[in-house]
Amino acid sequence: MSFDVKKLKVNELRDELQRRGLDAKGLKADLVERLKAALEEEALAESPGGAGDEEQGDEDFPDDGDETQEQQAESFAEGDGDAMLEEDEGRDSGGYYEEEEAEPDGECEPYESQPASDSGHSVPDFSADASLHQTAAIAEAVVKLEPDEEENVAVKQEIKEEIKIEDAPEAAGDAGRVACGAEPKRGQEGGSLVEQMKVESERSGHHGRKRPHEESRGYNYYEHREEKRSCTLQGSLSSWQSEDERSHEEGQEWSRDYVEDCDWYEADWQPNKFCFTATPGPRSAAAEMDSKLPADFLELFLTDELLQRIADQTNLYATQYFQAQSKTLPHSRVHAWKPVSVPELKTFFGLTFLTSYVKKPSIGLYWSVDEVDATPHFSQTMSRNRFQIIWQFLHYNNNASQDDADKLYKIRPVFEYIVEKFKEMYQPGQNICIDEGMMLWRGRVSFRVYNPKKPVKYGIKSYILCDSATGYCFNMQPDVGEARTTSEIVFSLLDRLTGHGYTLYMDDSYNSVPLCELLLGAETNVCGTLRKNRGEPKIFSEMTKYELGAGGKVVRHNERVMVVVWQDKQLVRMVTTYHQDRMQKVKVLQKGRKDKGCQFKPECVVAYNSSMHGVDSLDQNIAYYPFIRRSLNWSKKFVAYLFQLCMFNAYVLYRARNPGELKTLLEFMRSVVKSWTVKRHVGVQVKKEKEVVVQKAEDLEGGRRSTRAPYKTDPDSRLDGQLGKHRLEYLMPVGKKLRPTRGCRVCARRGKRSDTRLWCASCCVPLHAVECFTDYHTKLNYSV
């Protein structure tokens, strides 16, 4: 039968291959196949004397005086192979080997050496087909030490041990043990080596337990474990089976371990090449946008239609609130509620965007009139109470028709509308990636998750598909705990991108060999990291970092998918359908060196590192300027998170349509804030100016004139913090003076006379525009 060399260790296999002049590099499976082939060739090349032995092996029992070939194979497989290898080495190096004749009363029988092979080494004949009887005694192995070991070892006598297998299948099946038949002969002072092994085995207990620290000194622990492994007979149920049954089951075991590797090849990998048929960049209304105003690009996502729906739902929720809360405090702020409109909602969101880069610890401080931390733009645009009451009643869907089965019901209309706009306005480049995004949330919600790999560990997780080059968010799906397979998540995120030759990059949370083959059917290539037991070859699942040296690489492919194992600082498993099987030179940072050094990495690893950062780039940019406010309502916070994604996507579209303009996201946001806050203020001001013109006409007809405020006292409303109520108007004509003037009060308090044609219609005080107007309404002592 063919000799099973799988039980040998890697070092033993390599030594045997090196002695035969064969290649000793590769995995253990390759070394086993190589050594098996070499042993078969040597067996075929033997002299005709081996044929006689083969014929003799057809008998049921071997001769009493000769050791059978199967016994040689059994002793070689169970550990005596090391001794046999040492004998061959001694013969090659000029050592000696002696044989002793054994008497029939139990002493050793002479060992019959096999003819030498072509390489000059003695090779046992493993082709014999003799079977081992249950009560047959294993022949005694005679081993003599090498001459160079005689100086260091006190025991120089031969070691003789006879091991008998008990004639009880129940005992073998129960414990899988063998009993020692004859006592080994005693040597000189130190006793026999087998007895020393027994003593060491009793001291160390079972093989899996570590030796105490004090016992490991003065003796090589690993040599001790190796001797135990090679000299202890491991009994099992297969010891009671016939040789044919054992060889049949060993073949089945081999096929079970490596049946999946039959369709995997090492060479001749040809990557899949799909033509990229899409046109990346802005599309639909974004492609037709001919504007340099950032607010126009943001309004591609936050349209008036969406804002009108939010305004309607907010007003509806306020009505439902007042109906449910009939008894409220008489001085509560909710009594000042009035329906919100789309322009006012834009102003509200514009001020919310402003809080992303003008940071204060509380909302009330944004309306502070203290000259140390005052921000007049907030009070000029909207009052504090109005801002807070809009935030209180802000709503996105009708509570009356809520569906408890839909966990995203609170935000469903807004979420679906925005995501559809994401997919409509932009076509990603050829490289895309899928990863998770997290929105911080530590409150109570059924689908809150914990992800220790993310900077934000607690929150609401979303699956996001981004363009690798720009970070544009093409599609996203919150994880609400639904039972879905990985392939369903991936294909739902791809949406209309399948069939255009895209290359998708994913991490080991999604990748598997079957999923790669499914995506190939959709004309989409895949690249990314791979976990164990995801359809890769069996040898990759059992591989450890000790089998590959630094920079080592092993490749297998099934003509559709290539799996790469590469040893870097850790063992890296990659799967790809698009990249070549070659190494690429890159520059990397090296510890202790200022300049970058060169390193060779697989091409798929380099591509993964450069194209997998799309979602990370998105998270990084929106984290710079967050305008998410603290809230006990997760829906408000998540919609603010969606608005952040809208802001970044609008910035990507703006850069694509206007290259070179507004190079940073901060500049883009500042322009949007000015447009959404000042525009409404100007519109309201124009409306008020029309009312003023009508009032002026009525005053002229009635002969009225501009009223005067007391000169020595100022009105109480001067420092009310609501600059929106204070407006500058032209003084009304008096008699023949069509352009009357009066002295500016601020300039007069500062000791200089200066006339102006403007006055504050609310305070009835003449003032110059800009500086005098601002100082008068914000400073307590404006005369300084």
C-alpha positions in Angstrom: 0.0 0.0 0.0 1.1 3.6 -0.4 2.8 5.0 2.7 0.8 7.8 4.5 3.4 10.4 5.3 0.9 13.0 6.4 1.7 12.3 10.0 5.2 13.6 9.6 5.9 17.2 10.7 6.8 19.9 8.2 10.5 19.9 9.3 10.7 16.1 8.8 9.1 16.3 5.4 11.6 19.1 4.3 14.5 17.1 5.6 13.4 14.0 3.6 12.9 16.1 0.4 16.3 17.8 0.8 18.1 14.5 1.2 16.5 13.4 -2.1 17.5 16.6 -3.8 13.9 17.8 -4.2 12.2 21.1 -3.7 11.4 21.6 0.0 9.4 24.8 -0.2 5.7 25.1 0.0 2.8 24.1 2.2 2.6 20.9 4.1 0.1 19.4 1.6 2.5 20.1 -1.3 5.4 18.5 0.7 3.3 15.4 1.4 2.4 15.0 -2.2 6.0 15.5 -3.3 7.4 13.0 -0.8 4.7 10.4 -1.7 5.6 10.7 -5.3 9.3 10.3 -4.5 8.7 7.2 -2.4 6.7 5.6 -5.2 9.4 6.3 -7.7 12.0 4.8 -5.5 9.9 1.7 -4.8 9.5 1.1 -8.5 13.2 1.6 -9.1 14.2 -1.1 -6.6 16.1 -4.3 -7.6 14.2 -7.5 -8.5 14.6 -8.7 -4.9 11.7 -6.4 -4.0 9.3 -8.3 -6.2 9.9 -11.3 -4.0 9.0 -9.3 -1.0 5.9 -8.0 -2.7 4.8 -11.6 -3.4 5.6 -12.5 0.1 3.3 -9.7 1.3 0.3 -11.5 -0.1 0.4 -13.9 2.8 -1.8 -13.4 5.8 1.1 -13.5 8.3 4.8 -12.7 7.9 7.6 -15.1 8.7 8.7 -15.3 12.3 12.2 -14.3 11.5 11.7 -11.4 9.2 10.2 -8.0 9.9 7.4 -7.2 7.5 7.3 -4.1 5.3 4.0 -3.0 7.0 5.7 -3.1 10.4 8.4 -0.8 9.0 5.7 1.5 7.8 3.9 1.4 11.1 7.0 2.1 13.1 7.9 4.9 10.6 4.5 6.5 10.9 4.2 6.2 14.7 7.6 7.8 15.4 10.3 5.3 14.7 10.7 6.9 11.3 13.1 9.3 13.0 15.3 6.4 14.0 15.2 5.0 10.5 16.2 8.4 9.0 19.1 8.6 11.5 20.2 5.1 10.3 20.2 6.3 6.7 22.1 9.4 7.6 24.6 7.4 9.5 25.1 5.1 6.5 25.6 8.2 4.3 28.0 9.9 6.6 30.2 6.9 7.2 28.6 5.7 10.4 27.8 2.1 11.0 24.7 0.0 11.4 24.6 -3.4 13.1 22.1 -6.1 13.1 21.6 -8.6 15.9 20.1 -12.0 15.5 17.2 -12.7 17.9 16.4 -16.0 19.4 12.9 -17.4 19.1 12.3 -16.9 22.8 11.5 -13.2 22.4 14.7 -11.5 21.5 15.2 -9.3 18.5 15.0 -10.7 15.0 17.6 -9.6 12.4 16.5 -6.5 10.5 16.5 -7.0 6.8 17.6 -3.9 4.9 16.0 -3.0 1.6 18.1 -2.3 -1.5 19.4 1.2 -2.0 17.5 3.5 -4.4 19.1 5.6 -7.1 19.8 8.3 -4.7 22.0 6.0 -2.5 19.6 5.8 0.4 18.0 2.7 1.8 14.3 2.8 1.2 11.8 0.5 2.9 9.4 -1.3 0.7 5.9 0.1 1.4 4.2 -1.8 -1.4 3.6 -4.9 0.7 0.0 -5.8 1.2 0.3 -7.9 4.4 -2.3 -7.4 7.1 -1.6 -7.1 10.8 -3.4 -9.7 13.0 -5.0 -8.4 16.2 -2.8 -10.6 18.4 0.4 -10.3 16.4 3.3 -8.8 18.2 5.1 -5.8 16.7 8.7 -6.7 15.8 11.4 -5.3 18.0 13.2 -2.3 16.6 16.9 -2.2 17.1 18.5 1.2 17.1 22.1 1.9 17.8 23.5 5.4 18.5 25.8 7.2 16.1 29.5 7.2 17.0 29.5 10.9 17.6 26.8 10.5 20.2 28.7 7.9 22.2 30.8 10.5 23.9 27.8 12.4 25.4 25.5 9.5 26.2 26.3 7.1 29.0 23.9 4.4 27.9 25.5 2.7 24.9 23.6 -0.6 24.9 20.9 -1.5 22.5 17.3 -0.7 23.3 14.9 -3.5 23.0 11.2 -3.2 23.6 8.4 -5.5 22.7 4.9 -4.1 22.6 1.9 -6.3 22.4 -1.6 -5.2 21.5 -4.2 -6.5 23.9 -6.6 -9.1 22.5 -9.7 -7.0 23.3 -11.4 -4.8 20.7 -13.5 -3.3 23.5 -10.4 -2.1 25.3 -9.0 -0.5 22.2 -12.3 1.1 21.3 -12.8 2.4 24.8 -9.4 3.9 25.6 -7.5 3.5 22.3 -4.4 2.2 24.3 -1.7 -0.4 23.9 0.0 -2.4 26.6 3.7 -3.0 26.9 4.4 -6.7 26.6 8.0 -7.4 27.6 10.1 -5.2 29.8 13.0 -3.5 28.0 16.5 -4.5 28.8 18.3 -2.5 31.4 21.4 -0.7 30.2 24.2 0.5 32.3 23.9 3.4 34.8 21.1 5.4 33.4 18.7 2.7 32.4 17.0 2.5 29.0 15.8 5.5 27.0 12.2 4.2 26.9 12.1 4.0 30.7 13.5 7.6 30.9 10.6 8.5 28.5 8.1 6.9 30.9 9.5 8.9 33.8 9.4 12.2 31.9 5.9 11.4 30.7 4.7 10.8 34.3 6.3 14.0 35.3 4.8 16.1 32.6 1.3 14.5 32.6 -0.7 14.5 29.4 0.9 16.1 26.3 -1.2 19.2 26.2 -0.1 20.5 29.7 2.9 22.8 29.9 5.8 21.8 32.0 6.6 23.8 35.1 9.0 26.6 34.7 11.6 25.0 37.0 11.5 21.7 35.0 12.1 23.4 31.7 15.6 24.5 32.8 18.6 22.4 32.0 16.6 20.3 29.4 15.4 21.2 26.0 11.6 21.2 26.3 10.9 21.0 22.6 13.3 18.1 22.1 11.5 16.4 25.0 8.1 16.9 23.3 9.5 15.6 20.0 10.8 12.5 21.7 7.5 11.8 23.4 5.8 12.3 20.0 8.1 9.9 18.2 8.5 7.2 20.8 4.9 6.9 22.2 2.6 4.6 20.3 -0.8 6.3 19.8 -3.5 3.6 19.9 -6.8 4.1 18.2 -9.7 2.2 16.9 -8.1 2.0 13.5 -5.4 -0.3 15.1 -7.9 -3.1 15.2 -8.9 -2.7 11.6 -7.4 -4.5 8.6 -4.9 -2.8 6.4 -7.4 -2.4 3.6 -10.0 -0.8 5.8 -7.4 1.6 7.2 -6.1 2.6 3.8 -9.6 3.1 2.6 -10.5 5.3 5.5 -7.3 7.3 5.2 -8.1 8.0 1.6 -11.5 9.2 2.7 -10.0 11.4 5.3 -7.6 12.9 2.8 -10.5 13.5 0.4 -12.6 15.1 3.1 -9.8 17.5 4.0 -8.9 18.5 0.5 -12.0 17.7 -1.7 -12.7 21.5 -1.9 -9.2 22.1 -3.2 -9.7 20.1 -6.4 -11.1 23.0 -8.4 -8.5 25.5 -7.2 -5.3 26.1 -9.2 -2.0 27.8 -8.5 -1.0 29.2 -11.8 -2.5 30.6 -15.1 -4.9 33.1 -13.4 -6.7 35.4 -15.8 -8.7 38.2 -14.2 -12.2 39.1 -15.3 -12.4 42.2 -17.4 -15.7 44.0 -17.9 -16.0 47.1 -19.9 -17.0 50.1 -17.8 -20.0 51.5 -19.7 -21.2 54.2 -17.2 -20.3 58.0 -17.5 -19.2 59.2 -14.0 -20.1 62.6 -12.8 -23.3 64.8 -12.2 -26.4 63.7 -14.1 -30.0 64.7 -14.5 -30.7 68.2 -13.0 -27.2 68.4 -11.6 -25.6 68.1 -15.0 -27.8 70.9 -16.3 -27.0 73.2 -13.3 -25.2 76.3 -14.5 -24.7 78.2 -11.3 -21.9 79.2 -9.0 -24.2 79.6 -6.0 -23.7 76.7 -3.5 -27.2 77.0 -2.2 -28.6 76.0 -5.6 -26.7 72.7 -5.4 -28.0 72.0 -1.9 -31.5 72.6 -3.1 -31.2 69.8 -5.5 -31.6 67.5 -2.5 -33.5 69.7 0.0 -36.0 70.9 -2.5 -39.0 73.2 -1.8 -41.2 70.1 -2.2 -39.4 68.3 0.6 -39.4 71.4 2.9 -43.1 72.0 2.2 -43.8 68.4 3.4 -41.8 69.0 6.5 -43.6 72.3 7.2 -47.0 70.6 6.7 -46.1 67.7 9.1 -44.7 70.2 11.6 -47.9 72.3 11.6 -50.0 69.1 11.8 -48.1 67.8 14.8 -48.5 71.2 16.5 -52.2 71.0 16.0 -52.3 67.5 17.4 -50.3 68.6 20.4 -52.7 71.4 21.3 -55.7 69.1 20.9 -54.1 66.5 23.2 -52.8 69.1 25.7 -55.8 71.2 26.3 -54.5 72.3 29.7 -51.2 74.1 29.4 -49.5 76.6 31.6 -50.8 80.1 30.8 -47.3 81.5 30.3 -46.0 78.6 28.3 -44.0 79.3 25.1 -46.3 77.0 23.1 -49.0 79.7 23.1 -46.8 81.8 20.8 -46.9 79.1 18.1 -47.9 80.1 14.6 -47.7 77.9 11.5 -44.3 77.7 9.9 -43.7 78.3 6.2 -41.0 77.1 3.7 -39.0 80.4 3.8 -39.0 80.4 7.6 -38.0 76.7 7.6 -35.1 77.5 5.3 -34.0 80.2 7.8 -34.3 77.7 10.7 -32.1 75.1 8.9 -29.7 77.9 7.8 -29.1 78.8 11.4 -28.8 75.2 12.3 -26.0 74.9 9.7 -24.4 77.9 11.2 -24.0 76.2 14.5 -21.7 73.6 12.9 -18.8 76.0 12.8 -19.9 78.6 15.3 -19.9 76.4 18.4 -21.4 77.4 21.8 -22.3 75.1 24.7 -26.1 75.9 24.6 -28.6 77.3 22.2 -29.5 80.3 24.3 -25.9 81.7 24.0 -26.3 82.2 20.3 -28.8 85.0 21.1 -26.7 86.6 23.8 -26.4 90.4 23.6 -23.2 90.4 25.7 -20.5 92.1 23.7 -18.0 89.4 24.7 -19.8 86.5 23.0 -22.6 88.1 21.0 -23.5 86.8 17.6 -25.9 89.4 16.2 -26.7 87.4 13.0 -28.9 85.0 15.0 -31.0 87.7 16.6 -31.2 89.6 13.3 -32.5 86.6 11.5 -34.9 84.9 14.0 -35.8 85.3 17.6 -34.7 82.7 20.1 -38.2 81.7 21.2 -39.3 81.2 17.6 -36.2 79.0 16.9 -36.8 76.8 19.9 -40.5 76.4 19.3 -39.9 75.3 15.7 -37.4 72.8 17.0 -39.9 71.5 19.6 -42.7 70.9 17.0 -40.4 69.7 14.1 -41.9 66.6 12.7 -41.6 64.4 9.5 -44.6 62.0 9.4 -48.1 61.8 10.7 -48.4 60.1 14.0 -52.1 59.3 13.5 -51.3 56.6 10.8 -48.2 55.2 12.3 -47.2 51.6 11.4 -45.6 49.9 14.3 -44.0 47.3 12.0 -42.0 50.0 10.2 -39.2 51.0 12.5 -38.3 53.9 10.3 -41.8 55.2 10.0 -40.9 58.5 11.8 -38.5 59.5 9.0 -39.6 57.3 6.1 -40.8 60.0 3.7 -37.8 62.2 4.2 -35.3 59.3 4.1 -36.7 57.8 0.9 -36.9 61.2 -0.8 -33.3 62.1 0.0 -31.8 58.7 -0.9 -33.6 58.8 -4.3 -32.1 62.2 -5.0 -28.7 60.8 -4.1 -29.0 58.1 -6.7 -30.6 60.5 -9.3 -28.0 63.3 -9.2 -24.7 61.5 -9.6 -23.0 58.6 -11.3 -20.1 57.1 -9.3 -16.7 56.3 -10.9 -15.6 52.8 -11.7 -14.3 52.0 -8.1 -17.0 52.0 -5.4 -17.0 50.7 -1.8 -19.4 49.5 0.8 -18.9 50.1 4.5 -20.8 51.0 7.7 -21.6 54.5 8.9 -22.5 55.3 12.5 -24.6 58.1 14.0 -24.0 58.6 17.6 -27.0 57.7 19.7 -27.0 56.4 23.3 -30.7 56.7 23.9 -33.4 54.1 23.8 -34.2 52.7 20.4 -34.7 49.0 19.4 -32.0 49.0 16.6 -29.2 50.7 18.4 -25.9 48.8 17.8 -22.5 48.6 19.3 -19.5 48.4 16.9 -16.1 48.5 18.6 -14.3 48.9 15.3 -15.8 52.4 14.7 -14.9 55.7 16.3 -18.6 56.1 17.2 -19.2 52.8 19.0 -22.9 53.2 20.1 -25.5 54.4 17.7 -27.6 53.7 14.6 -25.6 51.8 11.9 -26.2 52.4 8.2 -24.9 50.4 5.2 -23.4 53.0 2.9 -22.2 52.7 -0.7 -19.8 55.5 -1.8 -17.8 56.6 -4.7 -14.1 55.7 -3.8 -12.7 58.8 -5.5 -14.9 61.5 -4.2 -16.7 59.9 -1.2 -20.1 60.8 -2.7 -22.9 58.8 -0.8 -24.8 57.0 -3.6 -27.0 54.8 -1.4 -27.6 54.0 2.2 -29.8 51.7 4.3 -30.1 51.9 8.1 -29.7 48.6 9.9 -32.9 48.1 11.8 -32.3 44.5 12.8 -34.1 42.8 9.9 -33.1 39.3 8.9 -31.4 39.8 5.6 -28.5 38.0 4.0 -25.3 39.7 3.0 -26.0 39.2 -0.7 -29.4 40.9 -0.3 -27.8 43.9 1.4 -25.1 44.2 -1.3 -27.4 44.0 -4.3 -29.9 46.4 -2.8 -27.1 49.0 -2.2 -25.8 48.5 -5.8 -29.3 49.3 -7.2 -28.8 50.4 -10.8 -25.0 50.1 -10.8 -25.0 46.4 -11.8 -24.2 45.5 -15.3 -21.9 48.5 -16.0 -18.5 46.9 -15.1 -18.0 48.4 -11.7 -15.3 47.2 -9.2 -16.7 46.9 -5.7 -14.5 47.0 -2.7 -15.7 45.5 0.6 -14.2 44.3 3.9 -14.4 40.9 5.4 -17.9 41.6 6.9 -19.4 41.1 3.5 -16.9 39.2 1.3 -17.2 35.5 0.4 -16.3 33.4 -2.6 -20.0 32.6 -3.4 -20.9 36.3 -3.3 -18.0 37.1 -5.6 -19.4 34.6 -8.1 -22.9 36.1 -7.9 -21.5 39.6 -8.5 -19.6 38.3 -11.5 -22.9 37.3 -13.0 -24.0 40.9 -12.6 -20.8 42.1 -14.4 -19.4 43.6 -11.2 -15.8 42.8 -10.0 -15.0 42.4 -6.4 -11.9 43.0 -4.2 -11.5 42.9 -0.4 -10.4 41.1 2.7 -11.7 37.7 3.5 -12.5 35.8 6.7 -12.0 32.1 7.4 -14.5 29.6 6.1 -16.0 31.9 3.5 -15.6 29.5 0.6 -11.8 29.7 0.2 -9.6 26.6 -0.2 -9.2 24.3 2.8 -5.5 24.9 3.1 -6.1 28.7 3.5 -8.4 28.0 6.4 -5.8 26.0 8.3 -2.9 28.2 7.4 -1.1 30.1 10.2 1.3 33.0 10.1 4.2 30.7 11.0 3.9 28.8 7.7 4.7 31.9 5.6 7.8 34.0 6.1 7.7 37.8 6.0 6.3 38.9 2.7 5.4 35.4 1.7 2.4 34.8 -0.6 0.2 31.9 -1.6 -2.3 32.1 -4.4 -5.2 29.9 -5.5 -7.9 30.5 -8.0 -10.9 28.6 -9.5 -10.8 30.5 -12.9 -13.4 33.0 -11.6 -12.1 34.1 -8.2 -8.6 34.4 -6.9 -7.8 34.1 -3.2 -4.5 35.5 -1.9 -2.8 34.9 1.5 0.0 37.3 2.2 2.2 37.6 5.3 2.6 41.2 6.4 2.6 42.2 10.1 -0.4 39.9 10.2 -1.7 37.2 7.9 -3.8 38.9 5.3 -6.5 37.1 3.3 -7.7 38.8 0.1 -10.2 37.8 -2.5 -10.4 39.5 -6.0 -11.8 38.9 -9.4 -10.2 41.8 -11.1 -6.5 42.1 -10.3 -3.4 40.3 -11.5 -1.3 37.9 -9.5 1.7 40.1 -9.1 3.6 42.2 -6.6 3.7 46.0 -6.7 6.3 48.3 -5.2 5.0 51.0 -2.9 6.5 53.4 -0.4 5.5 52.9 3.2 6.4 54.5 6.6 9.0 52.5 8.5 9.5 52.5 12.2 12.5 54.6 13.3 13.0 56.2 9.9 12.0 59.7 8.7 11.8 58.8 5.0 9.5 56.3 3.5 10.9 52.9 2.5 10.0 50.6 -0.3 7.9 47.4 0.1 6.4 44.9 -2.2 2.7 44.2 -1.8 0.2 42.2 -3.9 -1.6 44.3 -6.4 -5.0 43.6 -4.9 -3.8 44.8 -1.5 -2.5 48.1 -2.9 -5.8 48.7 -4.8 -7.9 47.8 -1.7 -5.9 50.3 0.4 -6.4 53.1 -2.1 -10.1 52.5 -2.9 -11.7 51.4 0.3 -11.6 54.8 2.0 -14.7 56.3 0.4 -17.0 55.9 3.4 -14.2 56.8 5.7 -13.7 60.0 3.8 -17.4 60.8 4.0 -17.5 60.2 7.8 -14.3 62.3 8.2 -15.7 65.3 6.3 -19.1 65.4 8.0 -17.4 65.0 11.4 -15.5 68.3 10.9 -18.7 70.5 11.0 -21.5 68.6 12.7 -24.8 70.5 13.2 -26.6 67.6 15.0 -28.1 68.9 18.3 -28.7 66.9 21.4 -32.2 65.5 21.5 -34.3 62.8 23.1 -35.9 62.2 19.8 -33.9 60.0 17.5 -35.8 61.0 14.4 -34.7 64.6 14.6 -31.1 63.6 15.1 -31.1 61.1 12.2 -32.7 63.6 9.8 -30.0 66.1 10.8 -27.5 63.3 9.9 -29.2 63.0 6.5 -28.9 66.8 6.0 -25.1 66.5 6.7 -24.9 63.9 3.9 -26.8 66.2 1.6 -24.4 69.0 2.4 -21.4 66.9 1.5 -23.0 65.5 -1.7 -23.9 69.0 -2.8 -20.3 70.0 -2.3 -19.1 67.1 -4.5 -21.5 68.2 -7.2 -20.4 71.8 -6.9 -16.7 70.9 -7.3 -17.6 68.8 -10.3 -19.5 71.6 -12.0 -17.2 74.5 -10.8 -13.7 73.2 -10.5 -11.4 75.6 -8.7 -14.2 77.4 -6.8 -14.6 77.2 -3.0 -12.0 74.6 -2.4 -13.1 73.7 1.1 -16.3 72.4 2.6 -16.3 75.2 5.1 -16.4 77.9 2.4 -19.3 76.0 0.8 -21.3 75.8 4.0 -20.7 79.5 4.8 -22.1 80.5 1.4 -25.2 78.3 2.0 -25.8 79.8 5.4 -25.7 83.3 3.9 -28.1 82.4 1.2 -30.6 80.7 3.4 -30.6 83.3 6.2 -30.0 86.6 4.5 -32.3 85.8 1.5 -35.3 85.4 3.8 -34.3 88.5 5.7 -34.1 90.5 2.5 -37.5 89.2 1.3 -39.2 90.2 4.5 -37.4 93.5 4.3 -38.7 94.2 0.8 -42.2 93.4 2.0 -41.9 95.7 4.8 -40.5 98.5 2.6 -43.6 98.2 0.4 -45.7 98.6 3.5 -43.7 101.6 4.5 -44.1 103.2 1.0 -47.9 102.9 1.3 -47.8 104.3 4.9 -45.7 107.2 3.6 -48.2 108.0 1.0 -51.0 108.0 3.5 -49.0 110.2 5.9 -48.3 112.7 3.1 -52.0 112.9 2.3 -52.8 113.5 6.0 -50.0 115.9 6.5 -48.3 113.8 9.1 -44.5 113.8 9.8 -42.0 111.6 11.5 -42.4 111.5 15.3 -39.5 112.5 17.5 -38.3 110.4 20.5 -37.2 112.1 23.7 -33.7 113.4 23.4 -32.4 112.6 26.8 -33.9 109.2 27.3 -33.8 106.1 25.1 -36.8 103.7 24.6 -36.8 100.4 26.5 -36.9 98.4 23.3 -33.5 99.6 22.3 -31.7 96.5 23.8 -34.4 93.8 23.4 -32.0 91.8 21.2 -34.4 91.5 18.3 -32.7 93.5 15.6 -35.1 92.2 13.1 -37.8 94.5 14.6 -35.6 97.6 14.3 -35.4 98.9 10.8 -33.9 102.0 9.2 -36.2 104.2 7.1 -35.9 107.5 5.4 -37.4 110.5 7.3 -40.7 111.7 6.0 -40.8 114.9 3.9 -41.7 118.0 5.8 -43.2 120.9 3.9 -40.9 121.9 1.1 -38.1 119.7 2.5 -38.4 116.6 0.4 -35.2 115.2 1.9 -35.1 116.2 5.6 -32.2 115.5 7.9 -31.7 115.2 11.6 -28.7 114.8 13.9 -27.5 111.2 14.6 -28.0 110.5 18.3 -24.9 108.2 18.6 -22.7 110.8 17.0 -24.2 113.5 19.2 -23.4 111.4 22.4 -19.9 111.1 21.1 -19.4 114.8 20.9 -19.7 115.4 17.1 -22.5 116.7 15.0 -23.5 114.7 12.0 -26.8 114.7 10.3 -28.5 111.7 8.7 -31.6 111.0 6.5 -32.3 107.7 8.3 -34.1 106.9 11.5 -35.1 103.7 13.4 -38.8 103.4 12.8 -39.3 101.4 16.0 -37.3 103.6 18.4 -38.0 106.9 16.5 -34.3 107.9 16.8 -32.2 109.3 13.9 -29.2 107.1 13.3 -26.5 106.5 10.7 -26.6 103.1 9.0 -24.3 100.2 10.0 -22.0 101.3 12.8 -24.2 103.8 14.7 -27.3 101.6 14.2 -25.6 98.5 15.5 -23.9 100.2 18.5 -27.2 101.8 19.5 -29.1 98.5 19.6 -26.3 96.3 21.1 -24.3 98.4 23.5 -25.4 99.6 26.8 -23.1 102.6 26.7 -22.9 103.5 23.1 -21.3 107.0 23.7 -17.9 105.4 24.0 
